Amino acid sequence: MEDLTNFEELIKLLPYLVYITLFSCFVLAFVKLIYERLAQERFTFFNLFHPVKSINAKERRFISSFLVPFQSFTPAQKKLFLKRFAWFKSKKSFVFYGDIENKEEIKAYVSASAILMTLGLKNFRFENSISRVIIYPSQYYSNIGKRHHIGEYNPRMKILVFSAEDLKHGFKIPNDNKNLGLHEVAHALLFENRRKSTWEARKFKVGLAKLGKVFNSNDFQLKMQNSDYLRDYAQTNFIEFFAVLVESFFESPKDLEKEFPELYFYLKKMLNYNMQR
């Protein structure tokens, strides 16, 4: 009789147990969502005190003036670009050394390089590869390379370094296949995808392997040497070859597709973006 009474009491408590279980599941799901959000945003004191600043009309006009591809974007692409541009420019730490004018413009050159390159990708934050951007007025002496540089990327420190003068010059001539911002950010993109296992990163690495196979072939090396399209620096090693290729992809896509259609095809797939559209 006592067992029956206990069973009846348990039945009465059952709705409350269901409510408690459902509420617990809701709390866990909410906590998980918040955790993923903070992890995605790389929640740090820098991010806490550096919220995303919206792009104003003046900045938009400036972007359109120096970034030629932006002028041919669809309205949807422009909206996406500006949203991501604002995030990158606000969230990345920029450090300036020496007397540098128009610092906001310099930030814009770097941010535009990063977002243009990843416009077709879901991952545009460079969370694993760029934590700080250092800017010098002009050519500087690198303690890492022990020589003078106009730009470099340090994967261990996750730092991009630029000469402001040369960074700006890269956008002055939009079709010479020489753009310091794109070149150095391309190095960072390699390391960004290096240890990631997302579908997007795997697709990128598959394309990279195919580019590497082409680069290492004797026939291609001979063709590259006899071609005036890719500058000699592309022959330095595969990493520099990739960066030069990225510059060409964005500055003269039609010529790249005509000269090296296979390279254009692989890069288009890797970046999920077609510059010919």
N, C-alpha and C positions, 0 to 999 in steps of 0.2 A: 504493500500500500504506500509505503514511504517512497519507494522507487517511482511509482506512478506519479506521486505528487511532485517529485523532483523533475520528472520528465515534462509535466505540464508547466512547471515554472520555466523550464528551459525553452519550451515552445513560445511562451509569452515574451521571452527575452530575444527571440530570434530576429524580429524586425529591427530591434536596436543594434544587434550584431551586424545585420546587413547594412544599416545606415553607417555604422562606424567603419566597416570595411570599405564602403564606397567613398566615404569622406577621406579615409587614409590613402586610397588609390588616387583621389583627386589631389591631395596634398603632395604626394610623391611625384605625380605627373607635373604639377606646377613647379616644384623644386627642380626637377630635371630640366624643364623648359628654361627656367631662370639660369641654371648652371650652364646649359648649352649656349644661351645667349651671351652670358658673361665670358665664356670661353671663346666664343666667336669674336667678341669685341676686344679680346685680350685686356680684360679689366685691370687697369693699373692706375696709379695716382696721376700719371700723365693724361690718360684718357678721361679720368674723372674731372680734371680741371681744364680739359680741352675738348669741349663739345663740338659737334660738327657745325660749322658756320655756313650758312646758305650762300650760294653764288649770287652776287648782285649783277645788275645790268652792265656795269663797267667791266667787271671781270669777264662776263660772257663775251663782250665785244673784243676784249683783249685775246681771249682764247681763239675766237674766230679769226683774228688778225694774223696770228702766228702759226696756228695749226690748220694747215690746208685740208686734211681729210674731214675735219669737223664741218666744213662748209658744205660738204655733200652728204652729210648724215641725214637720215630720215628724222622726223620729229621725235619718234620713239627713241632712236639712238642718241639724239642730242640730250633728251631728258635723262636717259640712263648714264650717259657720259658725265653730265654735270653733277648728278647725284653722287657718283663714285669719285669724281674729281674732288668734290667738297669733302668727302670722307677722308681721302688720302691726304689732302693738303692740311686738314685739321688734326688728324690723328698721328701723323708721322712727325718725329722730332727733327726740326731743322736747326743746325748750328752754323753760324756765320763767323768767319775769321777775317779780320782786316776791314778795310773801308769798302763796303759794297752798297751801292745804291739800288733802289727798286727791289727790295728783298721779296716783296710779294710776287713780283713778276718772275723772279728766279724760282720761287716755290712753284709757280704755275708751270714753268718749263718741265720741272721734274715730275710733278703730279700728272701732267698731260702725257708724258712719256709712259708712265706706268699704266695709266688707265687706257690709253690708246692700244697698248699691247695686249691688254686683258679684256677688251670690250666684249669679245665673244665668249669669254670664260666666266664661270661662276665665281671662281677664286680670283679676286682682284686686290686683296688686302696685303699680300706679301708678308703674312704674319710670321713665317719661318725664315724669311730672308732679308727683310729690311726693317731695322728698328730706328735707325738714325741716318740723316743726310747731312753731310758736312760740305760747306761751300767756302771756297777761297776766291779772292778777286780774280786771279789769273793762274798761270802755271805755278805749281807748288812742288816742294821737295817732299817725297814720300819716305817716311821712316821704314815702311814695310818693304817697298821695292828698292829702296836706297838709290833713287834717281828722281828726276823731275817728271811730273805727270800733269796731264790735263783732266784726268778722270780715272777712277778705279773702283773696284768693288771688293770688299773684304768679307768673304762668306763666314769666317769664324766670328767676327765681331758684328756681322749683319749691318755693315755700314756702306753707304754709297758716298763717294767723294767726287766733287766736281770743281772745275774752274768755271766761275760765273761767266767769264768772257767767252770761253769756248762752248759752254752750254748754250748761251744765247746765239752764238754764231751758227750752231747746228740747225737752228730753225730759220735762219736768214735765207738760206738757199734750200728750198724744200725738195729738190729733186737731184741733189748731187750724191746721194747715198752716204752721206757723212753726217751723222747726228749723234752727238756725244750722249744725250739723254737716253735715246733708244738703245744705244750700244751697251751702256753700263747696266741699264735695267734688264736687258736681255740676259746678262750674266746672272743677275739676281733671280730671274725667272727659272733658269736652269736649276739652281739650288732650291728654289721654292718647291719644285715638283720632285726633287730627288728622292725624298723619303716618304712622300705621300702615297697612299694606296687607293685614293678615290678613283672612280671611273675616269674622270677628267685627267687626273695625273697619269694614270696608266696609259691612256690614249696619247698623251704628250710624250711619254717615254718611249712608246712604240715608234712614234714618228721620229723621235730623236735617234733611235737606233738605226732607222732606215736612212736618215741623213748621214749618220756616221759611216754606214756601209758605203754610201755614195762617195763621201769625202775621202775614204781610205782606198778607193779604187784607183789604179794607175791611169786608166782612161780619163777619169774625171780630173785628176790632178793635172794631166796634160792639157785637157780642155780649158781648165781654169787658168793655167799659165798663158795659154794662147788667146784668152779672152780679155778684152779691156773693160768688161762690165764690173766684175768683182775686183776691188782693189787688192794690191799685193798683200796687205795685212791679213786678208782672209786665209792665206796660206800658212800663217804662223802655227796654228794648231786648231783642233776642232772647236774648242770653246770660242776662240776669236772668229773662226769661220761662221759659227752660228750667230754671233752678235752682228757681224757684217751683213749676213744674210737677212737678219731682221730689219736692219736699216734699209736695205734695198727693197724689202717686201712692202714697207710703208711709204717709201719715198719715190719709187719707180716700179710699181707692181706690173705694169704692162710690159716693161722691158725685161723684168725678171722672168715673167712667164714665157716671153719669147725666147730669151737666151737659155734659160734653164727651167723648162716646164715641170720637170720632175721635182725639183727643189721647191718650186712655188706650190705645187700640189700638196706635198708633205707638210709644209709650213701652214698652209691654209687649213688643213685638217687639224693640226696641232693647236692652233690658236682659235679654231672654230670661227674663222672670219675670212671673208673674201673681199680683198681690196678692190676688186674689179666691179663690184656691184654699184 
